[in-house]
Amino acid sequence: MELFSGYLRNMLSWWQWSLLALVPPAIILLYFLKLRRTPLEVPSTYLWQKSIEDLHVNSIWQRLRRNLLLLLQLLLVLLAMIALLRPGWSGTRLSGDRFIFLIDQSASMSATDVRPTRLDEAKRRTHELVDAMPAGSRAMIISFADRAQVAQEFTDNRSLLHERVDAIRPTARGTNLRDALELSAGLANPGRTANEPGDAPVAAAQPADVYIFSDGRFPSVEGFSLGNLSPIYIPIGDAQTGNVAVTAFNTRPLESQPDKLQAFARVANFGPEPAEVDVELLAGDQLIDASRISIEPGGEQGVAYDLGEAEQGALRLEIKSHAAPSGDALAADDVAFAVVNPQRKIRVLIVTAENPSLVWALSTARASDLADVEIAEPEILNSGQYKTAAAQGTYDLVIYDRCRPEEMPQANTVFIGQLPPGPDWGGDKEAKKVAAPQIIDVERSHPLFQLIDLGNVAIGESVILAPPPGGTVLIDSSRGPICAIAPRQAFEDVVIGFEIVGTDKEGQRYANTNWHMRASFPTFWFSLISYLGGEADGTQSSSVRPGQPVRLAARSESGQLTVVSPDGKQTKISRGTEGRYQFHDTDALGVYELRDKEKTTGRLAVNLFDPSESNIKTQPDKAIQIGHVDVPGQTTWEGTRRELWKWLLLSALVVLLLEWYIYNRRVYL
């Protein structure tokens, strides 16, 4: 029955097939028969020879001889019988004349729950749709991770489309669908951007069907206008697949012994079953320590190892999961790297008006070992000395407490209770505060909050933030984001929407939060100056995500550094105008070496550390949201049946003509 429903379709009843089945035996029977002739006396001996030959055919049956006509007649009947079964196969049919195929190449698409990988499955399905395109239609290929790129512009050359699809390679980056949609919208909605739906088009619109091949591991695309785009979402992946991942790994000095280091790591179980995990810490190929931990579904477990007086170099953490039937389908997050680099003191400027808690947190022994902290009143922002130092990049980090400068400095910044100047954060408008926002989520994968617990922190009032594109919400509340970080050229800006110390209408100071009374408060500020002041520039223990640009404050006599990637590729970079080095090629996971001539001056680690990519469970029944449109997952599409019976009948006609030709040649010869 499955054969008939898949490749064959029966067109006759049983008794009709019974009659048709008698035709081949009847044809063969005719070739067994002999002619029976009537005896005839003739007066001449001329016909004796012919008469003798006729004696051989006077009986009914004869021995069957090889006969080409018999074979052709049987082949003709066989082709007719097969044609009546309507052989064929199910295919895919696309309607339209313009198609855009968006192929997700982010880290989670390397999962092996779909063999060989999710990306390979997405490419296979894209090949199917390219083959199903109507004649004369055109298609475009866009690959995307955290950024999108056009793999092939619109063309009707199917061979070229297949070639460009095959050329797409996996990455270790995160996922950002918006960039891919904006590329598509720029072609389907001429003269109009996705963020400005009110703009008048300057050219005729060219509608297109957009096929999104992804596992859906990305947030909703808010505020996007599809315009002339018709989205179709093709979910890739298994909803029950499991994965165990390293979500954090770094080194820090011990509290009691700052001259000794300790390695911290977090391992999360994103699978549906409990998992036992072996954790191994290595320096090069030498095993330093190992342990086995158990993690519940959806949980995470921290591990710590004492390193002692660790020498400069690189550390590697590897995990191997056991007793998890759902498996570990993603290998990219099973290994993490950390580096131990030479320490150098960084320069930090705090601009504040009487905030003892902040000053105390940045004056601890741990912070003093890491940074030279300078404290100034807000009036310094109007001085020429400050403006010159800010423009020349004198400071590694500037903290603005309840104040802000006229222009952003050439440094990383932290704003407390204020928005940065300019439109990026909405600082050109009046900030509105909300009362008593409750913390509901913290971005634990970010280095600033890997070791921070804010479960018992209360806040009086706060500004709700709207980070610029590329920003990351670090603390989310019941009223919206209240802490976020965003890149700014070579720097990063952290904005804390709530004040630590507030001032009422009478000028009296009051505590706007109880955070300064918690142990996590000084830990956060130490993490902040480590990350923004030193760790993020590659001169101390540092880690960045794949594709993230890095600002390096390394020292070099020649003004030029060589960065050696994990695969051995060497890239030379020069010092920029602000005295820092810029490095962008951080796609590969692993440890990058910084060399001044032949001397290694530092190292940089690139790790996945992205729960959105490590949590690879798909939700094929859940629609993705693009603007105000819900796009449901579509595992099948409009089908069509490709029939063979017409070609079989044409073949039967050819056989019939061949039989006629052979028969007539016999007659005339």
JONORNOR-V956386 format. One line per field, one symbol per residue. phi: phi as a letter, one per 20 degrees, with the letter a starting at -180 (. if undefined). psi: psi as a letter, one per 30 degrees, with the letter a starting at -180 (. if undefined). burial: + if it has 24 or more other ideal C-beta (glycine too) atoms within 12 Angstrom, else -. Layout:
BEGIN
phi: ???
psi: ???
burial: ???
END
This chain:
BEGIN
phi: .ffffedccfdceffffffffffgffffffeefdeddefbececefefffffffffdfefdcffdfbfffffffffffffffffelfrbecdcddpccccdddfcffffefdfdefbfffffffffgffffefffnfcbcdcdbcfcdbeebfgbdefffffffffffdfcdefcbfgffffffffeecgmcefecfefefdbffcgbededeaemebffeemddfleedecddfcpefdfdadcedaabcbffgecfeddcedbccddeeecfcdcedcdcdmdefebbbccdcfgmdbcecccedmefffqddcdccceclcgfncecefdecccbcddgebfddcdddbdlcgfffffedffffffebedddbfgfffeeffffffffemfeebcddelbbefcfeeafccddmbeffnegenfecffddcelfdfdbcffffgfcfddddfdedcfbbeeecffgnfcfecdcfdpfcbbcbfblecccdcdfdfecdcefeneebeebeffedffffffffffffffecffendcfcbcegnffcdddfebfembddddfgenfdcecdfefendddcdedfefpddedcdmdeedabcddcflcgfefeefecfeefedcmddedffceccgdbdeedffffffffffffffffffffffffe
psi: eeeefefkjkfllefeeeeeffeeeeeeeeffklkjlkkkkkfkfegeeeeeefffgflellkklkjeeeeeeeeeeeeeeeeffilalkakkkklfkkkjjjkgleffgkgfjkeleeeeeeeeeeeeefgklkflllkkkkkcfllkjeklklgjeeeeeeeeffklllglakjfeeeeeeeefefikgklffiffkkkflkkilkkjkjjlggillkjkgkjfcgkjkkkjkklkfgllkkkjfkjlklkkefiffllkkklkkkjglfllkkkkkkkkjbgkkelllklkklkgllkkkkkkfbiklkakkkkkkjklhjffajfkffgfklklljlkkkklkkkkjljiieeeeeeggleeeefeljkkkllfffffleeeeeeeffhekekkkjjhlllelklilllkkjglklllfeggfglkkkllkhkkkfkkiffkffgegkjgfgkkkellkkliklkflkkekklffakfklkkljcglkkkkjfkleklkafggkkljflgefglffeeeeeeeefeefeeefggfajlkllkfkkkjkhlkkefgklkkjlfgfkkkkklkafgglkkkfihekkakkkkkjcfkjfllkkjldhjeeeeigkliffkkkkjbgkkjlkjfllkllkjkfeeeeeeeeeeeeeeeeeeeeeeef.
burial: -------+------------------+-----------------------------------------++-++++++-++++++++++---+-+-+-+++++++++++++++++--+++++++++++++++++---++++++++++++++++-++--+--++-++--++++++++++++++++++++++--+++-----------+-+++++++++++--+--+++++++++++++++--+++++++++++++-------+++++++++++-+-+++++++++----++-+-+++----++++++-+--+-++++++++++--+-++++++++++++++++-+--++++++++-+-+++-++++-++-++++++++-+-++----+--++--+++++++++++++--++++++++++++++--++++---+-+---+-+--+++++++++++-+--+-++++++++++-++++++++-++++++++++-+++++++++++++--------+++-++---+++++++++++++++++++++++++++++++++++++----++++++----+-+-+--++++++-++++++++++++---+++++++++++++++++++++---++++-+-+-+---+-------+--+---+--+---+----------
END
